[in-house]
Amino acid sequence: MKEITFDHIYNPGQGISENDHYKHIHFPEMLTRYDSNFLEFKKHPTLAEFKDAAHFLREFHQSKGQKHVKFYFPQDTKLTEELMDHFTSEGYESGFNELYFIEPGQFPTIDDNSDIEVKAVTDRELDAYLSFQYRQDLEYGEAFANQKVGMHKKNFQNPRLMQVLAFYKGTPAGSVDVIVEDETAEIDGLMVHEAFQKKGIGSRLQQFVMRQFPEKTVILVADGEDTPRLMYQKQNYRCLGFRYEVQKVYE
């Protein structure tokens, strides 16, 4: 297996500038998607370097009507105490993600369940998929949910991206997107509606991916401080590294 890093993770945002310190990623089609509008540091910044970068991004985002700033730090690099103190005093939210991988044959065997049906989204399932996603996205506001509809429709036309929908007794209950590359299949946005959790739907969504792409390495990113990462570890995924991030939303 070739080395896999966070650089392999799909992001619809595009690089619009770069210098010795960072890359600037911007996604004008969805300005409220924080994960696609950010600065990615190429090396660990000093406090002064971070402040300069933060000032630049804040001004740029203000010019676009955006109310947030977000920063990613180099993989497998912990933040200094000086930076952490600054983030706390300035009201930044900080956290880290972990990058996982698995070979499909290593995924645990799961018995079929006639109550659960998993399908790749076609024209027939698209409306159900969009409706399911919209209800989940409303958690972040109506404007965000409406913008995501356009993004999902565009993704449906992307031959690199497979949208997958799980039904429980005929009702949409969970979904996942799969970004397909030459050697990897990336699981993204895995979710199960709260009314259908603990029924094995998340595992069967993953099993569907393993069966669809048995020759590829399956990768995903998990919140390093959330419980799903423990599920992935039990399912035989292995961690490849971590990456810190911080963000701040201005009122």
VEXMARZA-174529 format. One record per residue: x, y, z of N, C-alpha, C in turn; residue number from 0; residue in one letter. Coordinates in pm, whole numbers, plus 50000, padded with zeros to 5 digits. Each point is the difference from the previous one (the first is absolute). Layout:
N
{site {X, Y, Z}, {X, Y, Z}, {X, Y, Z}, NUM, A}
...
This chain:
251
{site {50084, 49880, 50000}, {49916, 50120, 50000}, {50087, 50125, 50000}, 0, M}
{site {49972, 50092, 49907}, {50072, 50126, 49999}, {49961, 50083, 50122}, 1, K}
{site {50089, 50091, 50037}, {49972, 50084, 50117}, {49874, 50081, 49976}, 2, E}
{site {49910, 49997, 50098}, {49876, 50076, 49995}, {50005, 50105, 50110}, 3, I}
{site {49971, 50125, 49965}, {50000, 50110, 50095}, {49869, 50077, 49987}, 4, T}
{site {49986, 50103, 50081}, {49881, 50085, 49992}, {49990, 50069, 49863}, 5, F}
{site {50109, 50007, 49927}, {49995, 50059, 49866}, {49915, 49918, 49905}, 6, D}
{site {49977, 49872, 50033}, {49917, 49914, 49916}, {49850, 50020, 50025}, 7, H}
{site {49966, 50072, 50105}, {49859, 50019, 50033}, {49937, 50101, 49905}, 8, I}
{site {49885, 49963, 49946}, {49931, 50083, 49901}, {49946, 50127, 50064}, 9, Y}
{site {50016, 50111, 49928}, {49940, 50126, 50042}, {49961, 50077, 49875}, 10, N}
{site {49874, 50044, 49990}, {49958, 50073, 49879}, {50059, 50140, 49990}, 11, P}
{site {50054, 50053, 50111}, {50064, 50130, 49995}, {50124, 49997, 49913}, 12, G}
{site {50034, 50115, 49944}, {50115, 50009, 49910}, {50106, 50093, 50058}, 13, Q}
{site {50126, 49964, 49976}, {50109, 50087, 50043}, {50003, 50125, 49915}, 14, G}
{site {49997, 50117, 50064}, {50001, 50126, 49924}, {50128, 50079, 50022}, 15, I}
{site {50079, 49963, 50103}, {50131, 50063, 50019}, {50084, 49912, 50092}, 16, S}
{site {50130, 50025, 49998}, {50092, 49920, 50082}, {50128, 50079, 50020}, 17, E}
{site {50056, 49988, 50120}, {50131, 50060, 50026}, {50084, 49900, 50079}, 18, N}
{site {50109, 50045, 50058}, {50088, 49908, 50073}, {49936, 49945, 50126}, 19, D}
{site {49896, 50067, 50049}, {49941, 49962, 50129}, {49871, 49919, 49988}, 20, H}
{site {49916, 50032, 49901}, {49869, 49935, 49995}, {49943, 49997, 49859}, 21, Y}
{site {49896, 49915, 49985}, {49916, 49997, 49880}, {49864, 50059, 50036}, 22, K}
{site {49945, 50078, 49909}, {49869, 50060, 50022}, {49898, 49925, 49915}, 23, H}
{site {49901, 49938, 50065}, {49897, 49922, 49933}, {49867, 50075, 50011}, 24, I}
{site {49930, 50009, 49885}, {49875, 50078, 49997}, {49897, 49925, 49915}, 25, H}
{site {49875, 50008, 50042}, {49890, 49932, 49930}, {49886, 50100, 49982}, 26, F}
{site {50004, 50081, 49895}, {49901, 50107, 49983}, {49858, 49950, 49985}, 27, P}
{site {49982, 49873, 49958}, {49865, 49948, 49981}, {49930, 49974, 50133}, 28, E}
{site {50077, 49991, 50108}, {49940, 49976, 50131}, {50087, 50064, 50108}, 29, M}
{site {49980, 50128, 50020}, {50085, 50077, 50091}, {49980, 49961, 50146}, 30, L}
{site {49886, 49937, 50032}, {49972, 49961, 50138}, {50057, 49864, 50035}, 31, T}
{site {50063, 49931, 49906}, {50060, 49870, 50028}, {50143, 50025, 50052}, 32, R}
{site {50013, 50001, 50131}, {50127, 50035, 50063}, {50113, 49908, 49954}, 33, Y}
{site {49969, 49871, 49981}, {50102, 49902, 49964}, {50055, 50019, 49860}, 34, D}
{site {49942, 50091, 49923}, {50050, 50026, 49865}, {50046, 50144, 49980}, 35, S}
{site {50006, 50075, 50109}, {50046, 50139, 49996}, {50094, 50022, 50118}, 36, N}
{site {50132, 49992, 49974}, {50096, 49997, 50110}, {50141, 50030, 49952}, 37, F}
{site {50091, 50012, 50096}, {50144, 50001, 49973}, {50059, 49871, 50053}, 38, L}
{site {50088, 49939, 49923}, {50069, 49878, 50042}, {50149, 50030, 50013}, 39, E}
{site {50049, 49996, 50123}, {50141, 50031, 50022}, {50089, 49888, 49947}, 40, F}
{site {50108, 50039, 49931}, {50094, 49903, 49944}, {50107, 49962, 50102}, 41, K}
{site {50021, 50086, 50099}, {50090, 49972, 50111}, {49942, 50065, 50124}, 42, K}
{site {50041, 49951, 50115}, {49943, 50051, 50125}, {50034, 50149, 50016}, 43, H}
{site {49898, 50087, 50014}, {50026, 50143, 50009}, {50041, 50045, 50140}, 44, P}
{site {50075, 50108, 50005}, {50021, 50069, 50127}, {49872, 50077, 50031}, 45, T}
{site {49991, 50054, 50120}, {49882, 50078, 50036}, {49987, 50121, 49908}, 46, L}
{site {50112, 50067, 49972}, {49996, 50117, 49912}, {49954, 49961, 49860}, 47, A}
{site {50048, 49887, 49950}, {49959, 49954, 49867}, {49852, 49965, 49997}, 48, E}
{site {49951, 49939, 50107}, {49857, 49968, 50005}, {49916, 50128, 50001}, 49, F}
{site {50040, 50097, 50078}, {49923, 50125, 50007}, {49994, 50067, 49864}, 50, K}
{site {50111, 50000, 49926}, {50001, 50060, 49866}, {49905, 49924, 49908}, 51, D}
{site {50004, 49867, 50007}, {49913, 49919, 49915}, {49854, 50021, 50037}, 52, A}
{site {49971, 50007, 50130}, {49864, 50019, 50045}, {49944, 50135, 49954}, 53, A}
{site {50085, 50102, 50005}, {49959, 50133, 49954}, {49968, 49997, 49851}, 54, H}
{site {50085, 49933, 49923}, {49975, 49989, 49856}, {49868, 49929, 49972}, 55, F}
{site {49979, 49884, 50064}, {49879, 49922, 49970}, {49874, 50071, 50047}, 56, L}
{site {50008, 50066, 50114}, {49884, 50073, 50050}, {49960, 50110, 49901}, 57, R}
{site {50096, 50075, 49948}, {49968, 50106, 49905}, {49945, 49943, 49870}, 58, E}
{site {50061, 49890, 49954}, {49952, 49938, 49876}, {49857, 49951, 50018}, 59, F}
{site {49972, 49930, 50108}, {49866, 49946, 50021}, {49898, 50112, 50021}, 60, H}
{site {50039, 50107, 50068}, {49909, 50113, 50017}, {49961, 50058, 49864}, 61, Q}
{site {50095, 50004, 49907}, {49972, 50055, 49867}, {49903, 49914, 49923}, 62, S}
{site {49987, 49872, 50040}, {49906, 49908, 49934}, {49872, 49980, 50081}, 63, K}
{site {49989, 50071, 50111}, {49882, 49985, 50085}, {50003, 49878, 50090}, 64, G}
{site {50119, 49942, 50020}, {50013, 49882, 50084}, {50031, 50040, 50144}, 65, Q}
{site {49945, 49924, 50094}, {50011, 50037, 50141}, {50096, 49910, 50078}, 66, K}
{site {50075, 49917, 49932}, {50087, 49907, 50072}, {50144, 50010, 49948}, 67, H}
{site {50091, 49944, 50079}, {50135, 49970, 49954}, {50032, 49858, 50046}, 68, V}
{site {50075, 49926, 49920}, {50037, 49864, 50035}, {50141, 49971, 49953}, 69, K}
{site {50072, 49920, 50081}, {50139, 49970, 49970}, {50030, 49853, 50027}, 70, F}
{site {50073, 49939, 49908}, {50052, 49865, 50019}, {50151, 50008, 50020}, 71, Y}
{site {50051, 49912, 50085}, {50142, 49998, 50030}, {50065, 49874, 49943}, 72, F}
{site {50133, 49996, 49986}, {50066, 49885, 49937}, {49967, 49869, 50071}, 73, P}
{site {49988, 49894, 49921}, {49968, 49868, 50053}, {50103, 49955, 50103}, 74, Q}
{site {49950, 49936, 50106}, {50082, 49939, 50105}, {50086, 50101, 50074}, 75, D}
{site {49951, 50125, 50008}, {50069, 50106, 50072}, {49906, 50056, 50107}, 76, T}
{site {50043, 49995, 50125}, {49918, 50054, 50109}, {50020, 50151, 50009}, 77, K}
{site {49897, 50068, 50049}, {50005, 50144, 50013}, {50081, 50039, 50124}, 78, L}
{site {50074, 50109, 49990}, {50080, 50045, 50112}, {49910, 50058, 50109}, 79, T}
{site {50051, 50003, 50120}, {49925, 50057, 50112}, {49971, 50147, 49975}, 80, E}
{site {50094, 50070, 49937}, {49981, 50142, 49972}, {49881, 50021, 49906}, 81, E}
{site {49991, 49916, 49897}, {49887, 50011, 49908}, {49869, 49963, 50069}, 82, L}
{site {50001, 49893, 50079}, {49878, 49958, 50068}, {49950, 50108, 50094}, 83, M}
{site {50090, 50066, 50071}, {49960, 50110, 50089}, {49936, 50114, 49919}, 84, D}
{site {50057, 50027, 49883}, {49945, 50104, 49914}, {49860, 49963, 49953}, 85, H}
{site {49980, 49877, 49958}, {49869, 49956, 49952}, {49896, 50012, 50111}, 86, F}
{site {50039, 49963, 50120}, {49906, 50009, 50113}, {49962, 50144, 50028}, 87, T}
{site {50100, 50088, 50003}, {49974, 50140, 50034}, {49920, 50071, 49892}, 88, S}
{site {50013, 49953, 49873}, {49932, 50067, 49889}, {49869, 49931, 49961}, 89, E}
{site {49962, 49895, 50070}, {49871, 49937, 49975}, {49996, 49906, 49881}, 90, G}
{site {50114, 49941, 49964}, {50001, 49900, 49894}, {49956, 49865, 50054}, 91, Y}
{site {49935, 49921, 49916}, {49971, 49861, 50030}, {50113, 49915, 49940}, 92, E}
{site {50054, 49910, 50078}, {50110, 49916, 49950}, {49962, 49853, 50012}, 93, S}
{site {50060, 49919, 49916}, {49977, 49856, 50003}, {50095, 49932, 49905}, 94, G}
{site {49986, 49869, 49985}, {50084, 49930, 49905}, {49923, 49884, 49938}, 95, F}
{site {50040, 49965, 49879}, {49942, 49888, 49928}, {50104, 49890, 49985}, 96, N}
{site {49951, 49878, 49981}, {50088, 49886, 49975}, {49967, 49938, 49865}, 97, E}
{site {50102, 49959, 49929}, {49987, 49939, 49869}, {50010, 49848, 50013}, 98, L}
{site {49898, 49929, 49951}, {49996, 49854, 50013}, {49997, 49933, 49863}, 99, Y}
{site {50046, 49874, 49998}, {49992, 49921, 49878}, {49970, 49855, 50034}, 100, F}
{site {49947, 49928, 49900}, {49975, 49858, 50014}, {50000, 49938, 49861}, 101, I}
{site {50050, 49877, 49990}, {49983, 49923, 49877}, {49864, 49930, 50012}, 102, E}
{site {49917, 50005, 49895}, {49863, 49947, 50010}, {49989, 49860, 50057}, 103, P}
{site {50095, 49914, 49971}, {49995, 49864, 50052}, {50017, 49990, 50150}, 104, G}
{site {50046, 50108, 50063}, {50020, 50001, 50145}, {49876, 50047, 50075}, 105, Q}
{site {49898, 50047, 49926}, {49879, 50048, 50066}, {49922, 49880, 50055}, 106, F}
{site {49950, 50010, 50123}, {49929, 49886, 50062}, {49880, 49954, 49917}, 107, P}
{site {49976, 49871, 50001}, {49884, 49944, 49931}, {49872, 50037, 50075}, 108, T}
{site {49901, 50045, 49925}, {49872, 50040, 50058}, {49890, 49921, 49932}, 109, I}
{site {49913, 49941, 50079}, {49888, 49926, 49943}, {49903, 50096, 49930}, 110, D}
{site {49942, 49952, 49891}, {49900, 50081, 49931}, {49877, 50017, 50088}, 111, D}
{site {49933, 50113, 49982}, {49878, 50031, 50075}, {49895, 50043, 49898}, 112, N}
{site {49892, 49925, 49992}, {49898, 50027, 49898}, {49929, 50133, 50023}, 113, S}
{site {50010, 50057, 50121}, {49938, 50130, 50028}, {50082, 50115, 49941}, 114, D}
{site {50128, 49974, 49969}, {50091, 50105, 49955}, {50038, 49975, 49854}, 115, I}
{site {49978, 50101, 49918}, {50040, 49992, 49859}, {50089, 50120, 49969}, 116, E}
{site {50115, 49974, 49941}, {50096, 50105, 49967}, {50015, 50009, 49849}, 117, V}
{site {49989, 50122, 49946}, {50005, 50019, 49855}, {50091, 50116, 49964}, 118, K}
{site {50071, 49985, 49888}, {50066, 50114, 49938}, {49892, 50088, 49939}, 119, A}
{site {50009, 50131, 50021}, {49896, 50092, 49956}, {50001, 50013, 49848}, 120, V}
{site {49885, 49976, 49940}, {49978, 50022, 49858}, {49890, 50105, 49987}, 121, T}
{site {49956, 50026, 49877}, {49890, 50095, 49980}, {49878, 49960, 50083}, 122, D}
{site {49981, 49871, 50020}, {49883, 49953, 50073}, {50006, 50037, 50148}, 123, R}
{site {50120, 49998, 50059}, {50014, 50028, 50144}, {50041, 50144, 50031}, 124, E}
{site {50027, 50080, 49897}, {50060, 50132, 50024}, {49912, 50089, 50086}, 125, L}
{site {49872, 50007, 49972}, {49912, 50087, 50080}, {49998, 49956, 50146}, 126, D}
{site {49996, 49870, 50026}, {50001, 49951, 50138}, {50132, 50035, 50068}, 127, A}
{site {50109, 49989, 49926}, {50132, 50035, 50055}, {50006, 50148, 50033}, 128, Y}
{site {49956, 50086, 49908}, {50005, 50144, 50023}, {49912, 50039, 50119}, 129, L}
{site {49883, 49939, 50011}, {49910, 50030, 50111}, {50062, 49957, 50132}, 130, S}
{site {50061, 49882, 50002}, {50064, 49951, 50122}, {50114, 50093, 50042}, 131, F}
{site {50083, 50039, 49905}, {50112, 50089, 50031}, {49951, 50136, 50049}, 132, Q}
{site {49895, 50051, 49936}, {49948, 50131, 50037}, {49955, 50001, 50146}, 133, Y}
{site {49931, 49895, 50042}, {49952, 49994, 50139}, {50117, 49998, 50098}, 134, R}
{site {50107, 49932, 49962}, {50116, 49995, 50090}, {50074, 50135, 50001}, 135, Q}
{site {50009, 50063, 49883}, {50074, 50126, 49988}, {49929, 50117, 50067}, 136, D}
{site {49869, 49989, 50023}, {49927, 50108, 50065}, {50054, 50030, 50140}, 137, L}
{site {50072, 49906, 50057}, {50062, 50022, 50131}, {50092, 50122, 49997}, 138, E}
{site {50055, 50030, 49882}, {50095, 50111, 49985}, {49934, 50123, 49938}, 139, Y}
{site {49869, 49999, 49989}, {49929, 50115, 49948}, {49943, 49977, 49862}, 140, G}
{site {49893, 50071, 49969}, {49932, 49981, 49872}, {50086, 50042, 49883}, 141, E}
{site {50075, 50110, 50016}, {50085, 50046, 49890}, {50105, 49895, 49965}, 142, A}
{site {50060, 49941, 50104}, {50100, 49895, 49978}, {49937, 49881, 49930}, 143, F}
{site {49884, 49957, 50047}, {49934, 49884, 49942}, {49964, 50023, 49853}, 144, A}
{site {49954, 50121, 49968}, {49965, 50031, 49862}, {50124, 49998, 49909}, 145, N}
{site {50110, 50052, 50051}, {50124, 49999, 49921}, {50050, 49858, 49979}, 146, Q}
{site {49982, 49915, 50099}, {50047, 49862, 49988}, {49921, 49925, 49892}, 147, K}
{site {49875, 50037, 49977}, {49922, 49934, 49895}, {50071, 50014, 49866}, 148, V}
{site {50044, 50123, 49971}, {50072, 50023, 49875}, {50129, 49920, 49993}, 149, G}
{site {50070, 49990, 50113}, {50125, 49925, 50006}, {49973, 49851, 49976}, 150, M}
{site {49894, 49946, 50062}, {49967, 49859, 49982}, {49963, 49970, 49855}, 151, H}
{site {49927, 50091, 49936}, {49962, 49980, 49860}, {50124, 50000, 49911}, 152, K}
{site {50094, 50088, 50030}, {50124, 50005, 49922}, {50081, 49872, 50023}, 153, K}
{site {50004, 49953, 50123}, {50072, 49877, 50032}, {49940, 49880, 49926}, 154, N}
{site {49868, 50002, 49983}, {49931, 49890, 49931}, {50051, 49986, 49856}, 155, F}
{site {50043, 50110, 49942}, {50050, 49999, 49863}, {50149, 49968, 49993}, 156, Q}
{site {50065, 49990, 50114}, {50145, 49978, 50004}, {50029, 49850, 49993}, 157, N}
{site {50066, 49953, 49894}, {50027, 49856, 49989}, {50095, 49946, 50106}, 158, P}
{site {50071, 50089, 50069}, {50091, 49958, 50107}, {49927, 49978, 50131}, 159, R}
{site {49874, 50039, 50007}, {49931, 50000, 50129}, {49874, 49913, 49994}, 160, L}
{site {49989, 49908, 50093}, {49881, 49915, 50012}, {49923, 50039, 50126}, 161, M}
{site {49872, 50026, 49984}, {49912, 50028, 50113}, {49924, 49872, 50034}, 162, Q}
{site {49994, 49968, 50128}, {49942, 49874, 50045}, {49893, 50030, 50104}, 163, V}
{site {49886, 49933, 49986}, {49887, 50021, 50091}, {49956, 49867, 50059}, 164, L}
{site {49980, 49997, 50131}, {49951, 49881, 50069}, {49854, 50020, 50038}, 165, A}
{site {49920, 49895, 49980}, {49859, 50002, 50036}, {49976, 49899, 50112}, 166, F}
{site {49919, 50040, 50096}, {49956, 49907, 50105}, {49850, 49980, 49984}, 167, Y}
{site {49964, 49879, 49962}, {49859, 49967, 49971}, {49941, 50101, 49902}, 168, K}
{site {50081, 50038, 49901}, {49954, 50086, 49893}, {50015, 50149, 50025}, 169, G}
{site {50042, 50040, 50121}, {50015, 50141, 50034}, {50147, 50039, 49998}, 170, T}
{site {50036, 50111, 49932}, {50140, 50044, 50001}, {50049, 50020, 50143}, 171, P}
{site {50112, 49936, 50033}, {50046, 49998, 50139}, {50146, 50037, 50017}, 172, A}
{site {50079, 49995, 49894}, {50142, 50030, 50011}, {50061, 50022, 49863}, 173, G}
{site {50116, 50063, 49998}, {50064, 50027, 49871}, {50150, 50013, 50017}, 174, S}
{site {50069, 49991, 49888}, {50144, 50023, 49997}, {50037, 50038, 49857}, 175, V}
{site {50101, 50083, 49985}, {50057, 50031, 49870}, {50134, 49929, 49989}, 176, D}
{site {50035, 49957, 49880}, {50126, 49930, 49976}, {50075, 50071, 49887}, 177, V}
{site {50120, 50048, 50030}, {50083, 50064, 49899}, {50098, 49895, 49948}, 178, I}
{site {49990, 49970, 49871}, {50073, 49889, 49941}, {50122, 50052, 49925}, 179, V}
{site {50118, 49955, 50043}, {50126, 50035, 49933}, {50063, 49873, 49945}, 180, E}
{site {50118, 50013, 49939}, {50063, 49884, 49938}, {50026, 49888, 50100}, 181, D}
{site {50045, 50034, 50120}, {50039, 49899, 50097}, {49917, 50003, 50128}, 182, E}
{site {49920, 50103, 50019}, {49924, 50014, 50125}, {49852, 50025, 49972}, 183, T}
{site {49919, 49967, 50101}, {49858, 50036, 50004}, {49980, 50068, 50136}, 184, A}
{site {49966, 50126, 49996}, {49988, 50077, 50125}, {49855, 50007, 50046}, 185, E}
{site {49976, 49958, 50124}, {49870, 50011, 50063}, {49985, 50140, 50058}, 186, I}
{site {49893, 50069, 49962}, {49982, 50138, 50044}, {49854, 50022, 50037}, 187, D}
{site {49977, 50072, 50109}, {49864, 50036, 50038}, {49913, 49884, 50043}, 188, G}
{site {50059, 49897, 50057}, {49922, 49886, 50048}, {49905, 50046, 50110}, 189, L}
{site {49871, 49978, 49980}, {49904, 50042, 50102}, {49882, 49905, 50005}, 190, M}
{site {49943, 49988, 50119}, {49879, 49921, 50021}, {49902, 50088, 50078}, 191, V}
{site {49877, 50008, 49952}, {49898, 50079, 50069}, {49985, 49948, 50142}, 192, H}
{site {49984, 50094, 50095}, {49996, 49963, 50141}, {49890, 49899, 50031}, 193, E}
{site {49892, 50001, 49924}, {49889, 49907, 50025}, {50035, 49857, 49960}, 194, A}
{site {50110, 49982, 49924}, {50035, 49867, 49950}, {50138, 49954, 50046}, 195, F}
{site {50053, 50066, 50100}, {50132, 49962, 50047}, {49994, 49871, 50082}, 196, Q}
{site {50117, 49936, 50011}, {50016, 49874, 50074}, {49924, 49883, 49934}, 197, K}
{site {49982, 50009, 49869}, {49938, 49891, 49926}, {50097, 49937, 49900}, 198, K}
{site {50125, 50045, 50003}, {50100, 49946, 49909}, {50003, 50066, 49863}, 199, G}
{site {49935, 50113, 49987}, {49993, 50066, 49869}, {50135, 50058, 49960}, 200, I}
{site {50070, 50062, 50094}, {50131, 50056, 49969}, {50098, 49893, 49953}, 201, G}
{site {49997, 49886, 50067}, {50089, 49890, 49962}, {49966, 49946, 49861}, 202, S}
{site {49872, 49994, 49968}, {49960, 49947, 49869}, {50029, 50100, 49888}, 203, R}
{site {49997, 50128, 50030}, {50044, 50099, 49902}, {50148, 49979, 49968}, 204, L}
{site {50080, 49978, 50104}, {50142, 49975, 49977}, {50021, 49868, 49926}, 205, Q}
{site {49925, 49898, 50038}, {50013, 49871, 49934}, {49970, 50012, 49851}, 206, Q}
{site {49903, 50084, 49965}, {49966, 50023, 49860}, {50121, 50056, 49926}, 207, F}
{site {50069, 50095, 50064}, {50119, 50060, 49939}, {50109, 49895, 49980}, 208, V}
{site {50021, 49915, 50101}, {50103, 49896, 49991}, {49971, 49905, 49884}, 209, M}
{site {49872, 49969, 49979}, {49962, 49907, 49894}, {50010, 50065, 49862}, 210, R}
{site {49974, 50130, 49995}, {50008, 50070, 49873}, {50143, 50020, 49952}, 211, Q}
{site {50092, 50016, 50097}, {50138, 50035, 49965}, {50099, 49907, 50071}, 212, F}
{site {49993, 49871, 49972}, {50084, 49903, 50072}, {50149, 50014, 49974}, 213, P}
{site {50038, 50064, 49889}, {50142, 50011, 49965}, {50061, 50133, 50043}, 214, E}
{site {49922, 50085, 50061}, {50051, 50131, 50041}, {50020, 50007, 50151}, 215, K}
{site {50086, 50089, 50043}, {50015, 50029, 50143}, {49892, 50100, 50039}, 216, T}
{site {49922, 49968, 50102}, {49893, 50089, 50045}, {50055, 50092, 50108}, 217, V}
{site {49976, 50129, 49985}, {50052, 50098, 50095}, {49887, 50089, 50050}, 218, I}
{site {50020, 50059, 50116}, {49903, 50096, 50056}, {50068, 50085, 50105}, 219, L}
{site {49937, 50112, 50032}, {50046, 50090, 50106}, {49898, 49998, 50112}, 220, V}
{site {50049, 49986, 50124}, {49912, 49996, 50117}, {50042, 50109, 50099}, 221, A}
{site {49902, 50056, 50068}, {50027, 50097, 50107}, {50080, 49930, 50109}, 222, D}
{site {50117, 50054, 50032}, {50087, 49937, 50099}, {49948, 50005, 50141}, 223, G}
{site {49889, 50072, 50023}, {49945, 50012, 50134}, {49856, 49948, 50007}, 224, E}
{site {49958, 49924, 49899}, {49862, 49952, 49995}, {49999, 49848, 50001}, 225, D}
{site {49885, 49942, 50034}, {49991, 49855, 50018}, {50005, 49917, 49871}, 226, T}
{site {49957, 50050, 49881}, {50007, 49915, 49882}, {50139, 49943, 49972}, 227, P}
{site {50104, 50072, 50038}, {50135, 49949, 49976}, {50024, 49868, 50073}, 228, R}
{site {49935, 49983, 50115}, {50013, 49874, 50073}, {49932, 49886, 49924}, 229, L}
{site {49889, 50032, 49934}, {49933, 49900, 49917}, {50090, 49958, 49885}, 230, M}
{site {50064, 50097, 49936}, {50088, 49967, 49888}, {50116, 49911, 50045}, 231, Y}
{site {50053, 50029, 50117}, {50111, 49919, 50052}, {49954, 49855, 50023}, 232, Q}
{site {49879, 49982, 50052}, {49947, 49866, 50022}, {49972, 49928, 49868}, 233, K}
{site {49979, 50077, 49893}, {49972, 49942, 49869}, {50128, 49972, 49921}, 234, Q}
{site {50114, 50014, 50065}, {50131, 49966, 49942}, {50062, 50112, 49915}, 235, N}
{site {49942, 50121, 50004}, {50069, 50112, 49938}, {50127, 50030, 50080}, 236, Y}
{site {50101, 50051, 49932}, {50124, 50039, 50066}, {50028, 50148, 49977}, 237, R}
{site {50056, 50063, 50102}, {50024, 50144, 49995}, {50132, 50030, 49929}, 238, C}
{site {49994, 50096, 49907}, {50119, 50040, 49925}, {50061, 50130, 50050}, 239, L}
{site {49927, 50075, 50080}, {50053, 50127, 50049}, {49888, 50090, 50049}, 240, G}
{site {50039, 50117, 50048}, {49905, 50096, 50052}, {50032, 50139, 49946}, 241, F}
{site {49903, 50091, 50009}, {50021, 50138, 49957}, {49913, 50092, 50084}, 242, R}
{site {50062, 50104, 50055}, {49928, 50098, 50081}, {49936, 50105, 49912}, 243, Y}
{site {49892, 50056, 50050}, {49930, 50108, 49933}, {49944, 50096, 50104}, 244, E}
{site {49983, 50127, 49959}, {49933, 50098, 50086}, {49909, 50084, 49912}, 245, V}
{site {49893, 50050, 50061}, {49911, 50089, 49927}, {49935, 50097, 50097}, 246, Q}
{site {49953, 50109, 49942}, {49930, 50101, 50079}, {49889, 50057, 49914}, 247, K}
{site {49882, 50014, 50061}, {49886, 50057, 49930}, {49968, 50135, 50065}, 248, V}
{site {49994, 50104, 49917}, {49972, 50134, 50048}, {49851, 50030, 49987}, 249, Y}
{site {49945, 50060, 50100}, {49856, 50035, 49997}, {49978, 50123, 49913}, 250, E}
